[in-house]
């Protein structure tokens, strides 16, 4: 989907480590970490809505974008 929007992006953090070291997502990682240039990130883009329609939570931090499936999120209540 990211390619369809012609965005430059890369795997980041644990997602990148898993791809390089294991050739897949790390077993204990429940999100996908993506890097993208700040000027290319538009939170109003239909791309992020498309991810949400597929059941993903999209979180933007200062350093990256995390994509997590609702079905894989673990909630710990105190």
GUKOL-737758 format. One record per residue: x, y, z of N, C-alpha, C, O, CB in turn; residue in one letter. Coordinates in nm, 3 decimals. Glycine has a CB too. Example, Ala and Ser with C-alpha at 12.3 -4.5 7.8 and 13.67 -1.06 7.14 Angstrom:
% GUKOL-737758
[site [1.319,-0.569,0.780],[1.230,-0.450,0.780],[1.320,-0.330,0.780],[1.424,-0.332,0.846],[1.131,-0.447,0.905],'A']
[site [1.285,-0.225,0.708],[1.367,-0.106,0.714],[1.290,0.003,0.787],[1.341,0.114,0.804],[1.408,-0.060,0.572],'S']
END
This chain:
% GUKOL-737758
[site [0.082,-0.120,0.000],[0.000,0.000,0.000],[0.086,0.125,0.000],[0.051,0.225,-0.063],[-0.093,0.000,0.120],'X']
[site [0.198,0.121,0.070],[0.285,0.238,0.074],[0.338,0.272,-0.065],[0.351,0.389,-0.100],[0.402,0.216,0.170],'X']
[site [0.368,0.170,-0.143],[0.416,0.193,-0.280],[0.308,0.259,-0.366],[0.339,0.341,-0.453],[0.461,0.062,-0.343],'X']
[site [0.183,0.223,-0.344],[0.074,0.281,-0.422],[0.065,0.432,-0.402],[0.020,0.504,-0.491],[-0.058,0.216,-0.383],'X']
[site [0.107,0.481,-0.285],[0.104,0.623,-0.256],[0.237,0.691,-0.290],[0.256,0.809,-0.261],[0.071,0.645,-0.109],'X']
[site [0.327,0.616,-0.352],[0.459,0.668,-0.397],[0.537,0.734,-0.284],[0.599,0.839,-0.303],[0.440,0.768,-0.511],'X']
[site [0.534,0.671,-0.166],[0.608,0.724,-0.051],[0.740,0.651,-0.034],[0.749,0.530,-0.053],[0.524,0.713,0.077],'X']
[site [0.842,0.727,0.001],[0.970,0.668,0.035],[0.965,0.629,0.182],[0.937,0.713,0.267],[1.090,0.767,0.005],'X']
[site [0.989,0.504,0.211],[0.984,0.454,0.349],[1.088,0.345,0.364],[1.144,0.297,0.266],[0.842,0.402,0.386],'X']
[site [1.114,0.307,0.488],[1.207,0.198,0.516],[1.165,0.129,0.645],[1.096,0.187,0.728],[1.352,0.251,0.526],'X']
[site [1.208,0.006,0.659],[1.186,-0.066,0.784],[1.278,-0.007,0.889],[1.387,0.040,0.857],[1.211,-0.220,0.768],'X']
[site [1.234,-0.008,1.012],[1.309,0.057,1.119],[1.305,-0.029,1.245],[1.220,-0.117,1.258],[1.252,0.197,1.148],'X']
[site [1.395,-0.003,1.336],[1.402,-0.064,1.468],[1.388,-0.216,1.464],[1.459,-0.281,1.387],[1.294,-0.005,1.557],'X']
[site [1.300,-0.274,1.544],[1.287,-0.419,1.553],[1.243,-0.484,1.423],[1.279,-0.599,1.396],[1.190,-0.455,1.662],'X']
[site [1.166,-0.414,1.344],[1.122,-0.467,1.216],[1.241,-0.485,1.122],[1.252,-0.586,1.052],[1.016,-0.374,1.151],'X']
[site [1.329,-0.387,1.121],[1.450,-0.397,1.039],[1.542,-0.507,1.090],[1.596,-0.584,1.011],[1.525,-0.263,1.038],'X']
[site [1.558,-0.516,1.221],[1.641,-0.621,1.280],[1.590,-0.760,1.240],[1.668,-0.847,1.200],[1.645,-0.608,1.433],'X']
[site [1.460,-0.780,1.253],[1.402,-0.909,1.216],[1.422,-0.941,1.068],[1.454,-1.055,1.033],[1.253,-0.909,1.248],'X']
[site [1.403,-0.842,0.983],[1.420,-0.865,0.839],[1.564,-0.903,0.806],[1.587,-0.993,0.724],[1.380,-0.740,0.760],'X']
[site [1.660,-0.837,0.868],[1.801,-0.865,0.839],[1.847,-0.995,0.905],[1.907,-1.081,0.840],[1.889,-0.748,0.887],'X']
[site [1.817,-1.010,1.034],[1.870,-1.124,1.108],[1.792,-1.253,1.086],[1.852,-1.360,1.075],[1.872,-1.092,1.253],'X']
[site [1.658,-1.243,1.080],[1.574,-1.363,1.073],[1.507,-1.383,0.938],[1.459,-1.492,0.907],[1.469,-1.356,1.180],'X']
[site [1.504,-1.277,0.857],[1.433,-1.286,0.730],[1.282,-1.279,0.747],[1.207,-1.311,0.654],[1.469,-1.413,0.660],'X']
[site [1.237,-1.237,0.865],[1.093,-1.226,0.896],[1.076,-1.140,1.021],[1.174,-1.093,1.079],[1.027,-1.368,0.917],'X']
[site [0.952,-1.121,1.060],[0.924,-1.044,1.182],[0.974,-1.123,1.303],[0.959,-1.245,1.308],[0.772,-1.014,1.194],'X']
[site [1.031,-1.053,1.399],[1.076,-1.118,1.523],[0.955,-1.172,1.598],[0.849,-1.109,1.598],[1.156,-1.020,1.612],'X']
[site [0.969,-1.286,1.660],[0.858,-1.355,1.727],[0.793,-1.269,1.835],[0.673,-1.280,1.857],[0.906,-1.485,1.787],'X']
[site [0.870,-1.186,1.903],[0.817,-1.107,2.014],[0.774,-0.966,1.970],[0.730,-0.888,2.054],[0.921,-1.097,2.124],'X']
[site [0.786,-0.935,1.844],[0.746,-0.803,1.793],[0.601,-0.811,1.746],[0.566,-0.900,1.669],[0.839,-0.756,1.678],'X']
[site [0.519,-0.719,1.790],[0.379,-0.719,1.751],[0.341,-0.598,1.667],[0.224,-0.576,1.637],[0.292,-0.723,1.873],'X']
[site [0.441,-0.520,1.629],[0.413,-0.407,1.544],[0.516,-0.402,1.433],[0.619,-0.470,1.438],[0.413,-0.275,1.625],'X']
[site [0.486,-0.323,1.332],[0.579,-0.298,1.224],[0.629,-0.156,1.239],[0.549,-0.063,1.249],[0.513,-0.323,1.084],'X']
[site [0.759,-0.137,1.241],[0.819,-0.005,1.253],[0.862,0.044,1.116],[0.938,-0.024,1.046],[0.939,-0.006,1.351],'X']
[site [0.814,0.159,1.078],[0.848,0.220,0.949],[0.912,0.355,0.972],[0.871,0.430,1.062],[0.724,0.233,0.859],'X']
[site [1.010,0.387,0.892],[1.067,0.521,0.890],[1.023,0.591,0.763],[0.998,0.528,0.660],[1.222,0.516,0.899],'X']
[site [1.013,0.723,0.773],[0.968,0.802,0.658],[1.016,0.945,0.681],[1.025,0.990,0.795],[0.810,0.796,0.641],'X']
[site [1.048,1.015,0.574],[1.088,1.155,0.590],[0.969,1.236,0.641],[0.855,1.217,0.597],[1.140,1.213,0.456],'X']
[site [0.998,1.326,0.733],[0.893,1.405,0.797],[0.805,1.478,0.696],[0.683,1.483,0.712],[0.955,1.506,0.893],'X']
[site [0.864,1.534,0.592],[0.786,1.610,0.494],[0.693,1.520,0.411],[0.600,1.570,0.348],[0.880,1.687,0.401],'X']
[site [0.718,1.389,0.411],[0.632,1.297,0.336],[0.517,1.242,0.418],[0.426,1.180,0.363],[0.715,1.183,0.283],'X']
[site [0.519,1.264,0.548],[0.413,1.210,0.635],[0.298,1.309,0.643],[0.315,1.422,0.689],[0.468,1.179,0.777],'X']
[site [0.182,1.266,0.599],[0.060,1.347,0.609],[-0.044,1.264,0.684],[-0.097,1.168,0.630],[0.008,1.390,0.467],'X']
[site [-0.073,1.301,0.810],[-0.168,1.222,0.888],[-0.309,1.220,0.828],[-0.390,1.134,0.864],[-0.174,1.275,1.029],'X']
[site [-0.339,1.313,0.739],[-0.472,1.318,0.677],[-0.480,1.233,0.551],[-0.586,1.224,0.489],[-0.510,1.461,0.645],'X']
[site [-0.369,1.171,0.512],[-0.366,1.091,0.390],[-0.460,0.971,0.402],[-0.476,0.913,0.510],[-0.224,1.043,0.361],'X']
[site [-0.523,0.935,0.291],[-0.610,0.818,0.288],[-0.533,0.689,0.318],[-0.593,0.588,0.356],[-0.677,0.807,0.151],'X']
[site [-0.402,0.692,0.300],[-0.320,0.574,0.328],[-0.342,0.524,0.470],[-0.364,0.405,0.492],[-0.172,0.604,0.306],'X']
[site [-0.337,0.613,0.567],[-0.349,0.572,0.708],[-0.491,0.526,0.738],[-0.511,0.437,0.820],[-0.310,0.688,0.802],'X']
[site [-0.589,0.585,0.673],[-0.727,0.540,0.686],[-0.741,0.399,0.628],[-0.813,0.315,0.683],[-0.824,0.638,0.614],'X']
[site [-0.673,0.373,0.516],[-0.676,0.239,0.456],[-0.618,0.135,0.552],[-0.673,0.026,0.564],[-0.597,0.238,0.323],'X']
[site [-0.508,0.169,0.620],[-0.451,0.077,0.718],[-0.551,0.052,0.832],[-0.568,-0.061,0.876],[-0.319,0.133,0.775],'X']
[site [-0.615,0.158,0.877],[-0.713,0.143,0.987],[-0.830,0.055,0.944],[-0.880,-0.024,1.025],[-0.764,0.281,1.031],'X']
[site [-0.873,0.066,0.820],[-0.981,-0.018,0.769],[-0.942,-0.166,0.768],[-1.027,-0.254,0.777],[-1.022,0.027,0.628],'X']
[site [-0.813,-0.191,0.755],[-0.763,-0.330,0.757],[-0.736,-0.381,0.898],[-0.685,-0.491,0.916],[-0.634,-0.340,0.674],'X']
[site [-0.771,-0.300,0.999],[-0.758,-0.345,1.137],[-0.627,-0.306,1.204],[-0.590,-0.364,1.306],[-0.772,-0.491,1.142],'X']
[site [-0.556,-0.208,1.148],[-0.430,-0.164,1.208],[-0.450,-0.039,1.292],[-0.535,0.046,1.262],[-0.327,-0.137,1.100],'X']
[site [-0.373,-0.028,1.398],[-0.359,0.095,1.474],[-0.236,0.163,1.418],[-0.132,0.099,1.402],[-0.348,0.068,1.632],'X']
[site [-0.246,0.291,1.389],[-0.133,0.367,1.336],[-0.089,0.464,1.443],[-0.167,0.549,1.487],[-0.169,0.441,1.203],'X']
[site [0.036,0.453,1.485],[0.091,0.545,1.586],[0.212,0.615,1.528],[0.305,0.550,1.481],[0.128,0.471,1.717],'X']
[site [0.211,0.746,1.531],[0.324,0.826,1.484],[0.397,0.879,1.606],[0.337,0.942,1.693],[0.278,0.943,1.390],'X']
[site [0.526,0.852,1.613],[0.608,0.909,1.720],[0.707,1.005,1.658],[0.705,1.029,1.537],[0.681,0.796,1.802],'X']
[site [0.792,1.059,1.739],[0.894,1.151,1.688],[0.990,1.079,1.593],[1.046,1.140,1.502],[0.973,1.214,1.804],'X']
[site [1.008,0.950,1.616],[1.112,0.877,1.542],[1.061,0.786,1.432],[1.133,0.761,1.335],[1.190,0.796,1.637],'X']
[site [0.938,0.736,1.443],[0.891,0.642,1.342],[0.740,0.629,1.345],[0.670,0.697,1.421],[0.955,0.505,1.363],'X']
[site [0.691,0.540,1.262],[0.549,0.508,1.254],[0.533,0.362,1.291],[0.604,0.276,1.237],[0.489,0.538,1.112],'X']
[site [0.443,0.332,1.382],[0.417,0.194,1.422],[0.282,0.152,1.368],[0.183,0.224,1.381],[0.422,0.179,1.577],'X']
[site [0.279,0.035,1.307],[0.155,-0.026,1.260],[0.132,-0.153,1.340],[0.216,-0.243,1.339],[0.159,-0.056,1.105],'X']
[site [0.019,-0.159,1.410],[-0.012,-0.275,1.493],[-0.151,-0.324,1.458],[-0.242,-0.244,1.434],[-0.004,-0.240,1.644],'X']
[site [-0.168,-0.454,1.454],[-0.300,-0.513,1.431],[-0.379,-0.510,1.561],[-0.326,-0.545,1.666],[-0.289,-0.660,1.377],'X']
[site [-0.504,-0.467,1.555],[-0.589,-0.468,1.674],[-0.589,-0.605,1.740],[-0.587,-0.616,1.862],[-0.733,-0.426,1.638],'X']
[site [-0.591,-0.709,1.658],[-0.603,-0.845,1.711],[-0.477,-0.891,1.783],[-0.481,-0.992,1.853],[-0.635,-0.940,1.599],'X']
[site [-0.365,-0.819,1.769],[-0.241,-0.859,1.832],[-0.200,-0.769,1.948],[-0.094,-0.789,2.008],[-0.131,-0.862,1.730],'X']
[site [-0.282,-0.671,1.980],[-0.249,-0.579,2.089],[-0.285,-0.645,2.221],[-0.396,-0.696,2.240],[-0.323,-0.443,2.072],'X']
[site [-0.190,-0.642,2.312],[-0.211,-0.698,2.447],[-0.234,-0.581,2.541],[-0.151,-0.491,2.550],[-0.088,-0.787,2.494],'X']
[site [-0.344,-0.583,2.610],[-0.376,-0.476,2.705],[-0.354,-0.530,2.846],[-0.411,-0.632,2.884],[-0.524,-0.426,2.686],'X']
[site [-0.272,-0.461,2.923],[-0.247,-0.500,3.061],[-0.316,-0.400,3.150],[-0.286,-0.280,3.146],[-0.094,-0.508,3.093],'X']
[site [-0.408,-0.447,3.230],[-0.481,-0.359,3.322],[-0.417,-0.365,3.459],[-0.377,-0.472,3.506],[-0.631,-0.399,3.332],'X']
[site [-0.406,-0.251,3.522],[-0.347,-0.243,3.656],[-0.453,-0.252,3.761],[-0.423,-0.248,3.880],[-0.267,-0.114,3.675],'X']
END
